[in-house]
Amino acid sequence: MIELQGAGYSYGGAGLLAGLDLGLAQGSFHFLTGPSGAGKTTLLKLCYGDLKPTSGQVLLDGRDTRSLERDGLARMRRRIGVVHQDCQFIDHLSIRENVALPLMVAGRDVAAEAVNLAQLLGWVGLAPRADALPPQLSGGERQRAALARAIIMDPEVIIADEPTGNIDWEMSQRLLTLLAELNRMGKTVLVATHDLALIRAAKSQVSARVLRLANGVLSSGAEL
């Protein structure tokens, strides 16, 4: 669904990324790594259409993101679930309500989705915390809630930006297990991480390709 063809991005005339070629095949799992400041978050934003390339093309389901109008891009992005590094929530809404927000934005009947929502919260281990407010959650619980919100619309692709950066090893492993389960369900997964131990630990759970971004160039390593 997502393909980069010679894609590049410049900030204020200064090139950050250039000539990137990448295809995310259906059902594949990729880790994106690289030094701080290499542009990993920018690359992810290109992949889900939050940024448009300043050179080359980014294709979502064969359509150039630069040719998509706002509504068309919004419809396309519903097929991509994103877990942001900061995983922001609306603090006065419960976790159940926060996770359901994408349904409301899409005009879906949230009440009719109650069973699916409850099952999803159970799957990420947050059923007992469904009525809690975001400030009451631990870092690991917040990340699992962010994952639940990202997949509530049953997207084809899940993109996660440093999802384990602020949680301990045990919670990192739990989140990795959830992502691996989604991949086994046929979802395409792209995870940006600086945690090489997490990548090594993934060997027992998922077949993944490691992508490295450095000096504006993307290289592909061996499959795990």
N, C-alpha and C positions, 0 to 999 in steps of 0.2 A: 504493500500500500504506500510506503514511503520510499522515495528514491531521490538521491542527490546526484546531479550531473554537473560536474565542474563548479560546484557551488562555492561562493565566497561571500565574506561579509566584512565591511569596513566601518569603523567608527570615526566619524569626522575626518574622513579621508585617509586615516591610518588603517592599513589592512590587518585584520586579525586572523581571518580564515581565507584560504584561497584554493581553488581547484579540487574541492572535496568530491569524491565519488563514493557513494554508499547506497546499497540497497538492503532494505529490511524485509526479507522474505517472510511470508505467512508462517507463523509457528516457530520462528527462530528466536534465539536468546543471545543478546549481546551485552558485554560490559564495555563501557567507555572509560578509559583512564588517561592520565596525563598530569603534568605538573600544574600547580595552582596558577591561574591566570592564562592557561593555554587556550581557553575559549570553550570549555566543555558545555557550560550552561548556554552559551550562544548557539552552539551546534544543536543542542536539544531544542531550543526555541525555533530554530530553522525547521527542525523535523516536525514540530506540531503547529507550525504556521504563526507563531507569535511574532516572529521576525521574518521578513522577506529578504532573500539574498540580494546583494548588490552586484553580484555577477553569477553567471551560470543559472541553473534551475533547481528548484525543489518541487518535486511532483508528489501530490497526494492523490492516490488512486488515479494516476495518469494525468492529473490536471496541475498546471503550473500555479503555484500559490500567488504569483504576482498578477495572474489574470482573474483570481477569485474575488468577487465582491464580498462585502462584510457578511451578508447573510449566508452566502454560499460557503465561505470559510467557516462560519459558525456551525453549519450543518456538518461539514467535513470533520471538524474538531470533536464532534460528539462521538466519533468513532475512535478517538484517541484519549485514553485516560492518562492524566499527568499527576504525579506526586512531586510537589515542589519541595525544595530544600527547607524552606521556612514553614511549610504546612500551616498556613494561617487559617484561623476559624473565626466565626462570629461568636464572641464570648458570651453573649446573653442567650444564645440558643443551645439546646442540648446537643449531645453528640448525635443522637438519632436525627434531629432536625438539620444539623450541619451536613451529615452524610446524604440526606434527602434533597439538599439544595439543587443539585443538577437536575433532578426530576422536575422541581418547581420551575426552574428556568426554561426547561424544554416544554412546559405546559402539560406535563403528565399528571395524572390523578394520583397524588401521593397516598391517599387512603387506600386506593386499589392496589398499591404496591407494598402495603404494610407487611404482608407475609414475606415477600422477597427481601425487604429491608431488614426484617428481624433475622432471617436466615443469614444474610450477609454479615450482620453484626456478630452473629454467633460464630460464623466462619473465621472472622479475624479475632475472635476471643474477647469481644467487647459487649456481649449481651448484658452482663451485670452492670455495665457502665453506660448503658444507652441513655439514661436520664441525667448523667453527669454533665457539667459544663466544662468547656475546654480547659480553663485554668486549673481544674481539679485533676487533670490527667497527667500521668508521667510522660516522659519523652517517648518511650516505646509505645504507649497507648496512643499518643498523638499521631505517630507515624502509621500505626495500623488503622486509625480512623481516617487518615489522609488517603491510605490505599483503598479503603472501603468507598470513600467518596469518589475516588478516581474510577472505580469499576462499577458504580451503581447503574450506569447506562449501558453496561455490557459492551465495552469497547473492544475493538479488534487488536489494538495496540496499547501497551502500557509503557509509559516513559517515566522514569524515576531519577530525580536529580539528587545525588548524595543522600539517599533515604536513611542510611545508617550512620550519618556523620555525627549525630548528637545522642546516640543511644549506646548502651553497653553491648558486649559481645553476645550475651545470651539473647537479647532482643534482636540484635542484628541477624542472628541465625534464624530466629522465628520469622522475621520479615522475609529473609531469603527463601525459607520454606514456602511461604505463601506465594511469592513470585514464581517459584519453580512449579507449584501446583497450577497456577494460572497458565504457565507455558505448556504444561502437559494437557491442558484443556484446549490448546490450539492458539492461545494468545501470543502475539509477538511482544517481546519484552526487551527494552533498552534501559540499562542502568548505568548512570555515571557514578563512579566511585573512585576515591583515592586509596581505599582499603584493599591492599593486595592480599591480605590474609583472608578477606571475605571472598575474593575471586578464587583463591586456592581451595577454600572450603566448599565452593560451589561444585567442584569436580564430582562429588558423590551424589549430587542432586539433579544436575542439569547438564546438557550438552550446550556449551556456550562458546561464542567467539569473542576474543578480547581485541578491542580496538584501542589504539593509542593515538592521542592527539598531542602533538608537540611542534612548536615553531610554525603553526598554521597548517601543518600537514597531518593527514590521517593515514595511519598504517594499520594493517590487520595482522594480528598474531595468530598463533596456532589455536585450534579448537581445544577447549577443555575436555 
